Amino acid sequence: MKQIKNHTLLSALCDNLDNTIAVTNPADQTLIGHVQAHSREEVEATILRARDAQKAWAKTTAKQRAAILMRWYELLMENQEDLARIMTLEQGKPLAESRGEVAYGASFVQWFAEEGKRAYGETIPTPLADRRIMTIKQPVGVAAAITPWNFPIAMITRKAAPALAAGCSFVAKPAIQTPLSAYAVVELARQAGLPDDLLAVVTSEDAPMIGDVFCNSTHIQKISFTGSTNVGRILMKQSAESVKRVSMELGGNAPFIVFDDADIDLAVKGAITSKFRNAGQTCVCANRFYVHDAVYEEFVHKFSLAVDELTVGNGLDDDVVIGPLIDDNAKLKIKSLLDQALQQGATVSAGGDDLGGQFFEPTVLTHVSHSMDIVQAEIFGPIAPVIRFSDDEELIEMANDTIYGLASYFYSKDINRIFKIAEALDYGMVGVNEGVISTEVAPFGGVKQSGIGREGARQGIDEYLNTKYICLGSM
Ligand code: ADP
């Protein structure tokens, strides 16, 4: 912790916490610090304070809110290095990736500071001469979020920034593996001048307790969740009782397709970043590779050589590009998927070894068929199964044969094929000749069981706004 300069960022680690949760480093299991374990009563009290604070916030102008959000953005960027170190310590991703995530997370704050000013209503041509018809947009009220450990900052700012810009207050429950990043970004919002109680973090080892309080609270009008499809289903069911608005950013099973006319070197480069970023632990990671017969040998050869070059280790070390997996369970899960694939006939073309601790070698598998478990499951780890195909129609059927529909990727130089395939893929997002496509200006989200709603872009703020219709009669 010595290298972290802004100590107030770690105010969450103060000595006088009464009931605490330990936070450990996934690279070496050392203790990093503690955060508060909130009780049900404390979570409920936080929601009530957020409800009260929101009333005054909703009366401010979008321009006033933007000024505070812009200052928050600047502070996030001024503290980029400290935030990145905290993130690498508790999450494990290499420092360069953590720095990238801080900038990516901050970009949502900057973007929505501006978008808040553009929450336009409409005047609508009236069908009756004595009436005037208009709409205005208003904040939904208190929004709550449950976020995962794989993007400890960006998954909070991508939700909190549009909520605050819209005039909502916001209560977040981060994953218990990565709460320090959450407390740090909230501390910076406080330093930026955000009034008390508008943005709060609650933490508990009992995630279902917080989920239950959030979903059943009549003071919360909106739940935004990023995480597994299973937990998303639970939260949607729980939210039904109080008829809450929900946004769900759930699991994925992204196909990465290489056609026979692709630039193979470009495809290999894209495959490496898309598959192995964050040690393969993102919902938009390439999960299964489909490579055309004509270029299969060349792609597998070049891809395997590139994978052999990837350095695995502690994310704080300079040359490391793949950090540890988040915990023992994550490693057990990918080991069991790998064993199953080998039993079903797959062969290892690169990697394949358990490197001890929570580290696993980046791995390429060949002789894989579409029906294998490793192709059907969300791997969430550094294993790349490669499948051969020869027919575009059959390829599309395989690519769409999943309950998920988040990200998809393909490589081709043929403009006709590019449009045809981009339109045929049943996914919320398509990367063409590009392996990393997330940006604050584009709508992020899935179809099918990958979710509901969009984050980022001009659409992202609508998730936190109600449209009110006003009719002026007897004019
Ligand atoms: P992952 O497998 O990536 O950890 P999860 O969906 O299990 O994905 O977790 C994402 C977030 O959901 C985390 O903050 C976790 O604590 C929370 N969570 C897990 N189970 C529940 C639940 N039953 N109710 C509410 N939140 C939950």
Residues whose N, C-alpha, C, O or C-beta is under 5 A from the ligand:
A	BS01	ADP	I146 T147 P148 K173 P174 A175 I176 A207 P208 G211 T226 G227 S228 V231 I234
